[in-house]
Amino acid sequence: MLRKLSLALAVSCASNGLAWAAEAPLTTKTDLVSVYQEAVDNNADLAAARAQYGAQKEVVPQARAGLLPNLSGGAEVANVRTDIDQPAAVATRSARSYQATLSQPLFRADRWFQFQAAKSVNEQASLQLSATEQNMILQSAESYFNVLRSQDNLASTKAEEAAFKRQLDQSNERFDVGLSDKTDVLQSQASYDTARANRILAQRQVEDAFEALITLTNRQYNSIQGIVHTLPILPPAPNDAKAWVDTAAKQNLNLLASNYAVTAAEDTLRQRKAGHAPTLDAVARYEKGDNDALGFSNPNAFGQPYGGDVEQRTLALQLNIPIYSGGLTSSQVRESYSQLTQTEQQREGLRRQVVENTRNLHRAVNTDVEQVQARRQSIISNQSAVEATEIGYQVGTRNIVDVLDAQRQLYTSVRNYNNARYDYILDNLRLKQAAGTLSPADLQDLSRYLKPDYNPDKDFLPPDLAQAAAQQLRSRPAQ
């Protein structure tokens, strides 16, 4: 009796027949949107970025303060000792005074341009925070689907181990009845041992993927919902690289932030140049104190000695004309020129990188679409090849190495298929991020294709593949 080792049989063994294939917990599985919300609320890097923006936006009120009135007040208490030679006498008394000064800049070109630069810096910081928040969408998706990728990889590795275990058992049975030699048993044993080692490694990778998800959200997860195989695999819309590049040039958040960085550098250059310009301030000062403190003990001040308290009010215009500051202003101007050039070149470099990434990701998504279809067909073909090779081995036209190689190719094609699926999902999100259009709604759209009762050991492959492979096998001539 021929024993076909179909993929469906291997999957069944992997999910039901092995002791380490435990049933999935009955607790509610976390979905993609919930993971994203947890990341938004608890991610340390995002919280740090928000705090950084909170600090950076204070440059605007700080710069504005240089254009607004400045009011200061003070007091002084002193002990005054007076020595008189003729006639010899010493007088000691306490002196006190109070003063308040109000200053209003009237013409401060350097402070005005500093204020304009601060507003650009604030806009740049706001866009950079938005870019960080947008990147959190992608990070959440990457961490989530990396868990699913590793779980599907573990499931296929379990199925592969089960297949090689059945092959080893069959080789031992054939050896016991004299239908094969010891070499077949040793070859099967070697393949099984390798598959077992791969399964142990795959289990660790699942745990590592969950750890990354925990680090992102600061929450523990037992299981998450999986993506169904009916997810539409479609080219990007519009399927035009130039349209995506044009959108990226207008909406990419990092690129928009770099525009404000250049504007800030231009205003800083104007601020430095304004260091050569005169300044004009209006100053009002009020002082009150005794004559010793304010210096009115001189009898010539009012034509006669005055010993009481004194009040003094001053209104003034203060004009300052910079003439020479040791070359400081000129040096700062040259520094700002270089910094402006640096910022412009950084923006150009970023623009080129955005264009390259957008074009590459557009190609990647289109490639992923073809890859998913090709990898799916590859599974069907490899499953047929396994069954045909197994039949040939039973009738003596194929050897054990052919069977093991065919099985190995089958499970390699399974992993390639799942990798292509997750690459397609993530490359789509990366393309939207490069274009500046990525939003939480994209995660919501993906959530419609999540399966709450997803079991990787059973659902890592489309349910119709086994039937398609059987039909393909029947359509071929008999071996």
ABEGO torsion letter per residue (X at the ends): XBBBBBAAAAAAAAAAABAABBBBBABBBBBAAAAAAAAAAABAAAAAAAAAAAAAAAAAAAAAAAABBBBBBBBBBBBBBBBBAOBBBBBBBBBBBBBBBBBBBABBAAAAAAAAAAAAAAAAAAAAAAAAAAAAAAAAAAAAAAAAAAAAAAAAAAAAAAAAAAAAAAAAAAAAAGABBAAAAAAAAAAAAAAAAAAAAAAAAAAAAAAAAAAAAGBBBABBBBBBAABBBBBBOBBBAAAAAAAAAAABAAAAAAAAAAAAAAAAAAAAAAAABBBBBBBBBBBBEBAAAAGAABAAAAGBBBABBBBBBBBBBBBBBBABAGGAAAAAAAAAAAAAAAAAAAAAAAAAAAAAAAAAAAAAAAAAAAAAAAAAAAAAAAAAAAAAAAAAAAAGABBAAAAAAAAAAAAAAAAAAAAAAAAAAAAAAAAAAAAGABBAAAAAAAAAABBAABBAAAAABBAAAAAAAAAAAAABBBX
